[in-house]
Amino acid sequence: MYRLLWALIFLASSWARADSEPQQIPMQTYGAHTYYIKSEIPGAGHFPMLVDTGSAYSVINEETLASLSNDGRAHFVKNLRGTMADGSERVIALYRISAINLGGNCLIKDVHAAIFPGKTRQIIGISTLMRAAPFAMSFEPPMLSLNQCVPQVQQASLEIVEITDGATH
């Protein structure tokens, strides 16, 4: 008869906490003093995303929203009246998306993202960056440093240990 049954999950040592070391994410520039990082939006794909500290929210486009909505990974929050970089005002939908993985090693969950039309470029805004604060940007070399990342767990193994009468089987 089993006295005790243990299920032990062995994951990466940091799976349940934020990394103690800052995550260094290379930024790419395409000649116009704008900087992009490689990102993944689970359920939608991999994208270069503009790092924009002047944008209050991150931005995804309607095409990405459609992919996320099909899998239940995006939920409407509210409509916002936003002022664009050109000074114009628009009413924009704000959604909560399940996660964004920045640079392949910094998973940020439950991100609020504004929705822009069509296939417009996608943006990492200040509200998302603040979730990984403190953060820093350097330009020689172009690098984004994030401190409160939750690493994406690649694989978990499950081991079941049966203990009876003090012996392990």
N, C-alpha and C positions, 0 to 999 in steps of 0.2 A: 504494500500500500504506500502510496506517495504521501510523504509528510509535507513536502514542500516542493513546489515547481517554480523555478526561476526562469524568466526570459531575459536575457542580457542582450542589449543592443550595443554593438561596438561600432562607433562612428569615428569620424575624424575628431581629434582631441578638442577641437574648438567648435563643434557643431552647435552647441547650445549657448554660445556666448559670442560677443563681438571679438574680432581679432585684436590682440594687444598691439600689434605692429600696424602702422598705416599701410593701406593698400595703395601702391603706386600704379596709376593707370596712364599709359602713354596717350598723348593727344596728337592728333594730326591736324595740320593746317593746309589749306588749299590756296594760299597766297593772299588772302584778304583779311588777315588778322582775325579770322574766326577759327575756333578750335572745336574739333569733333573727337568723340571717344567711341570705341566699339562697344555696342550694347546689345543685349538680348532682351526681348520682351517675351517671356514664356507664353507659348500659344500663338505667337504672331511671327516670330523670326528674329534674325540678326539685323541690326541697323547701325549706321553711323549716326550719332546724335550730337547736335550742336550743344556745347556747354554755354549756357546763357544766364549769367548771374543777374541780368536785368529783367528776366522773365519770372514773374511770381510763381507760376506753375510750370510743370513739365508739359509738353505738348505732344500729342500723337495725332496722326491723321485719320480720316474716316475709314480708309482701307484697313489700317491696323485695328481700329475699333471694331470693325465688322468681324475680323478674325477672332478677336478676344470675346466678343459678344456671343459668337457661335458656341464657345466653350464655357460660357458662364464666368469668364475671367474679367469682365468689366461691368460695373454697375453705376447707373446714373446717380449723381449726387444733387446737382442743382444747376441752374443757369446763372451765368455771371455776365455782368456788363464790364467789358474789358477795353482798355485803351491800348491800341496797337503802337508799334514803334513809329509809325508815320503820323501818329496823333489822332487817327480815326477811332471811332468807338464801334464795338460790335457786341452782340449778345452771343455768348459762347457756352456750350454745354461743358460741365465739369463731371468727369467720371472717376471712380476709384478703380484702378486696375490692380490685379493681384500682385504683380511684382515687376521689377526691372533689374536685370543683372548688368552692372556697369563694369566694363573691362574684363568680364569673365570671372571675376573673383569678388564681387561686391554685390550681394543680393539685397535689394531694398523692397520690402513688402508693403502692400496697401498704399500705393502711390496715387495721389490726386493728379489727374492730367486733364488739361483743356483739349478740346477736339477742334482741329482745324480742317478745312475742307479738302477733299480729294486726296492727292498724294503729296501734300506739302511736307517740307522737311520736319523732322521730329527733334524735339528740344528737351534737354535736361535743364530744368529751371531751379531756382534758388530753394523752393520748398523741398524738393527732392535732395538737393545737396546738403541742406541743413539736417536732414535725417542721418547723414553720415558725418556730421560735424564733430570736431573741427576739421575743416578741409582747407587745402591750399592749392593754388595753381602756380606753376613755374613755367617759364617760357624758354629757358635755355638749359636743358632740353625741355620741350613742351610736355608737362606732366601734371596730372591731377592726383592729389594725395587725399585719401579719404580715411577717416579714423574709426567710424562706428559701423563697419561692414559686418554682415553676417555672411560667412562664406557659403557658397552653394555646396551642399552635400552631394557628392557624386555617387556614392554607393554605400549602402549599409549592409551589414551581414547580421544575421540573427543566429544566435546559439542558444539552444535550450539545454539547461543543466538540470538534471534530476538529482535531488538529494534525498536519500533514505538512510535512516539510522546513522547519520554522520558520514556516509560514504558518497562519493560523487560517481555517477554512472554516465 
